Each structure stands twice: as structure tokens, then as C-alpha cells.
């Protein structure tokens, strides 16, 4: 099985995924590839075995019960509400970061207030299935890409 070096060192505007992997040591969260897998070799180079094509994006899930901080290290947060109007916070992310928050188990309601945002102030989750899909931009903060069922204020 042949390996191809994709980049030895990141350059501005090229291979942003390399910097993400190095920053969060998140290689285990990368999607599997149809004909190969991205890996780090012993010299720290990002390599791909065979001829990779992306098969899908898979990320881990934060299970958050009650009020608290929505993390920045998982792609998705599954919320279990345990009371009325529970406060959720979301810190600033990194440029281009995606985040999905799903009201998974309904035991009340929750109100999300990101630190920096554009186009909204809060998102209220009332029913199981309420979902918000966000993207972070350093110039704008968190912006809503999609909303299902939640109340945006």
C-alpha cells in the first residue's frame, strides 16, 4: 500500500486540516476515506494511503445534561434538558468551524447564548428534535446555517 505525502509543513491558505489536526490532536476524528485513510507519519507529515476520496464527515458527540458549556471539541452536542430555561453557553470557535446542537431528550427547555454571534442573540430549545447548525467566522462570530424547530431570538 503506497503512501503519498500531502504536506510537510502547513502554508498560509493551504491544507488547513493539517493545522487543525496538529492543534487538537484530533486525527482520530477525521472521516474514513473510501480508498485510504489520512495518517501522520513519524516525521509529522500528513499522508494518505492509496488514492483517498472523502466518504463522509463523522465526528464525536458531546452528551450535555442540563445547563452548561457547549464544547468546541466535538462536531455535535446532544442536549438533555432537565428543567426550564437552562442556560447554555458557546465560546468563540475557530474560523470555519461547524457545530450542531440537538435537543435530544426533552426534560424542559434550554437557551443557547454564544459569546460572539451575528444575526441572532439566543436560540431556545423547547422540544426534542430542535436543532441548530452553526458556523464560526472570526469576523462575524457564530452564524446560523440551519435551524429546525428552535426559536431564534
C-alpha positions as CSV (number, residue, x, y, z in Angstrom):
1,X,0.0,0.0,0.0
2,X,1.6,3.2,-1.1
3,X,1.6,6.4,0.9
4,X,1.6,10.0,-0.5
5,X,2.9,12.9,1.5
6,X,0.3,15.7,1.3
7,X,2.2,18.3,3.1
8,X,5.3,18.5,5.3
9,X,4.6,22.0,6.7
10,X,1.4,24.0,6.5
11,X,1.5,27.1,4.3
12,X,-1.0,30.0,4.5
13,X,-4.2,29.2,2.8
14,X,-3.2,25.6,2.1
15,X,-4.2,22.4,3.9
16,X,-6.0,23.9,6.8
17,X,-6.9,20.4,8.1
18,X,-3.2,19.9,8.9
19,X,-3.2,22.8,11.3
20,X,-6.5,21.5,12.9
21,X,-5.0,18.1,13.4
22,X,-1.9,19.5,15.0
23,X,-3.8,21.9,17.2
24,X,-6.4,19.5,18.6
25,X,-4.5,16.2,18.1
26,X,-7.8,15.1,16.5
27,X,-6.6,12.7,13.9
28,X,-8.9,10.0,15.3
29,X,-11.9,12.3,14.4
30,X,-11.1,12.6,10.7
31,X,-13.5,10.8,8.4
32,X,-12.6,7.5,7.0
33,X,-11.8,7.7,3.3
34,X,-13.2,5.4,0.7
35,X,-9.8,4.2,-0.6
36,X,-7.5,5.1,2.2
37,X,-7.1,6.9,5.4
38,X,-5.3,10.1,6.4
39,X,-2.5,9.4,8.8
40,X,0.5,11.2,10.4
41,X,3.9,9.5,9.8
42,X,6.7,9.5,12.4
43,X,8.1,12.8,11.0
44,X,4.8,14.6,11.5
45,X,3.8,14.7,7.8
46,X,0.2,14.2,6.8
47,X,0.0,11.2,4.5
48,X,-2.8,9.4,2.6
49,X,-2.7,5.8,1.7
50,X,-3.7,4.8,-1.9
51,X,-6.0,7.3,-3.7
52,X,-8.3,8.7,-1.0
53,X,-11.8,10.1,-1.6
54,X,-14.0,11.5,1.2
55,X,-16.8,9.1,2.1
56,X,-18.4,11.3,4.8
57,X,-17.8,13.5,7.8
58,X,-18.0,11.8,11.1
59,X,-17.5,13.4,14.5
60,X,-17.9,12.6,18.1
61,X,-20.8,13.8,20.2
62,X,-20.8,15.7,23.5
63,X,-23.6,14.5,25.8
64,X,-24.7,17.5,27.8
65,X,-27.2,17.2,30.6
66,X,-28.7,20.4,32.0
67,X,-27.2,23.8,31.9
68,X,-23.6,24.3,30.9
69,X,-21.0,25.0,28.3
70,X,-21.3,23.6,24.8
71,X,-17.8,22.4,23.9
72,X,-15.8,23.3,20.9
73,X,-14.0,19.9,20.5
74,X,-16.9,17.8,19.1
75,X,-18.9,18.3,15.9
76,X,-22.2,17.7,17.7
77,X,-23.7,18.4,21.1
78,X,-26.7,16.3,22.2
79,X,-28.6,18.1,24.9
80,X,-30.8,16.5,27.6
81,X,-32.8,19.3,29.3
82,X,-33.7,18.8,32.9
83,X,-35.5,22.0,33.8
84,X,-36.9,25.2,32.5
85,X,-34.8,27.8,30.6
86,X,-31.5,26.2,31.3
87,X,-28.5,28.4,30.2
88,X,-26.2,27.1,27.5
89,X,-23.0,29.0,26.6
90,X,-20.9,28.7,23.4
91,X,-17.4,30.2,23.3
92,X,-15.8,31.6,20.2
93,X,-14.6,28.9,17.8
94,X,-12.0,28.9,15.1
95,X,-12.5,30.3,11.6
96,X,-14.8,28.0,9.6
97,X,-15.7,25.7,12.5
98,X,-19.0,23.9,12.3
99,X,-21.2,23.0,15.3
100,X,-24.6,21.2,15.6
101,X,-26.6,21.3,18.8
102,X,-29.6,18.9,19.1
103,X,-32.2,18.9,21.8
104,X,-32.0,15.1,22.2
105,X,-34.0,14.4,25.3
106,X,-36.8,16.7,26.4
107,X,-37.0,17.4,30.1
108,X,-37.6,21.2,29.9
109,X,-36.0,23.9,27.8
110,X,-32.6,25.5,27.2
111,X,-31.4,28.8,25.9
112,X,-28.1,29.0,24.0
113,X,-26.2,32.3,24.1
114,X,-23.0,32.3,22.1
115,X,-20.2,34.7,23.1
116,X,-19.9,36.3,19.6
117,X,-22.7,35.9,17.1
118,X,-24.3,37.7,14.1
119,X,-27.9,37.7,13.1
120,X,-29.3,36.4,16.4
121,X,-29.0,36.8,20.1
122,X,-30.2,33.4,21.5
123,X,-31.6,30.1,20.4
124,X,-34.3,28.4,22.6
125,X,-34.7,24.6,22.5
126,X,-38.1,23.6,23.7
127,X,-38.9,20.2,22.1
128,X,-36.9,17.1,21.4
129,X,-35.5,17.4,17.9
130,X,-35.0,21.1,18.0
131,X,-31.7,21.6,16.2
132,X,-29.3,24.4,15.2
133,X,-26.4,24.2,12.8
134,X,-23.8,26.9,13.2
135,X,-20.6,28.1,11.5
136,X,-18.0,30.3,13.1
137,X,-16.2,33.2,11.3
138,X,-13.6,35.3,13.0
139,X,-15.1,38.4,11.5
140,X,-18.7,37.6,12.4
141,X,-18.8,35.0,15.2
142,X,-21.3,32.2,15.2
143,X,-23.8,32.4,12.3
144,X,-26.9,30.1,11.8
145,X,-26.6,27.9,8.8
146,X,-29.8,25.9,9.6
147,X,-32.5,25.7,12.3
148,X,-35.1,23.1,12.8
149,X,-37.8,23.9,15.3
150,X,-35.9,26.1,17.7
151,X,-36.8,29.7,18.5
152,X,-34.2,32.2,17.4
153,X,-34.2,35.5,19.2
